[in-house]
Amino acid sequence: MRAMRINGATAACIGVILAFAPAVRADDTAREQLNGLLWMQTAAEYAALASQVYAQATAQLPTLAAPGSAALEQWGAASGSLAALPTAIVLDVDDTILDNSYYQARLVRDRQEYKAASWSAWVQEAAATAIPGAREFLRAARGAGHRIFYLTNRECPLTPEPAGADPCPQRTATMRNLVALGFPDADKVNSYLMRNGTPEWRTSDKGSRRAAIARQYRIVALFGDDLRDFVERDVFAARRAELMPMFGARWFVLPNPVYGSWEREIVAKVCGEKDTARACQRKQLERKYSVLDTVP
């Protein structure tokens, strides 16, 4: 790109223009995500953190089989009943075991927002790479006798497919991606608990799907990049002191500064029904700046 010189008068004019520009432009969200995404893609610190999570879980494999469960859905069950069940490890998929930063990078590059169509196209590529340490841990866990389940909000279609059509293309693509990467139990259709996989699984709440696993297996560890991969946010808020010790013991969380329910909680109910997309975006970004804590 050709260099451009800016003299004092030109700089002053630009300053005036910016002063009267809209508070938020259409591409500001992408700009806000840029550093977090670059950190995930390029920082040695991110790779070290992800590897550290899975290395810690690997070191704790002998203790994961101890009595008890990682799933709140099994808390309160009779210890004898739990002990009789085979064990399972349950993991979120996106940005927990699969790196989707490539999709996010495309959005940032093109100044685009997340859309179901572009996301579905990315899933169908089956090109996501493995998060550092995930595959090695899961192979060790499977070798220790734990069944592996992939509980994801990748979704099956809500409407019936024509006869003979794939009933869940995102599951098929996810399976293709994980099998190619060598993840254990990835070749089994029932290893995947997709959103809309059954009529009872039509929300992003993963509790009903954990409960389905819990009827046949004792869940000894949960992995995710979002609090809701372990517990709903309101439940955690009410039981924080009780639940915090689960992290690093049976709950293992991966860092994700780009998106998640933490972000949606901040901007919940900010937009009105009559707001345009741009007005809503402006309100959301203004809310985020307003909650920045500048006082210790």
HELIX and SHEET records of a PDB file:
HELIX    1   1 GLY A    8  ALA A   19  1                                  12    
HELIX    2   2 ASP A   28  THR A   42  1                                  15    
HELIX    3   3 ALA A   44  ALA A   59  1                                  16    
HELIX    4   4 LEU A   61  LEU A   64  1                                   4    
HELIX    5   5 LEU A   72  GLN A   74  5                                   3    
HELIX    6   6 SER A   79  ALA A   83  1                                   5    
HELIX    7   7 SER A  101  ASP A  110  1                                  10    
HELIX    8   8 ALA A  116  GLU A  125  1                                  10    
HELIX    9   9 ALA A  134  GLY A  143  1                                  10    
HELIX   10  10 PRO A  169  LEU A  181  1                                  13    
HELIX   11  11 VAL A  189  SER A  191  5                                   3    
HELIX   12  12 PRO A  199  TRP A  201  5                                   3    
HELIX   13  13 GLY A  207  ALA A  214  1                                   8    
HELIX   14  14 LEU A  227  ASP A  229  5                                   3    
HELIX   15  15 ARG A  233  ALA A  238  1                                   6    
HELIX   16  16 ARG A  240  LEU A  243  1                                   4    
HELIX   17  17 MET A  244  MET A  246  5                                   3    
HELIX   18  18 SER A  261  VAL A  267  1                                   7    
HELIX   19  19 ALA A  277  SER A  290  1                                  14    
SHEET    1   A 5 TYR A 192  ARG A 195  0                                        
SHEET    2   A 5 ARG A 147  GLU A 155  1                                        
SHEET    3   A 5 THR A  87  LEU A  91  1                                        
SHEET    4   A 5 ARG A 218  GLY A 224  1                                        
SHEET    5   A 5 TRP A 251  VAL A 253  1                                        
SHEET    1   B 2 LEU A  98  ASP A  99  0                                        
SHEET    2   B 2 THR A 129  ALA A 130 -1                                        
END                                                                             
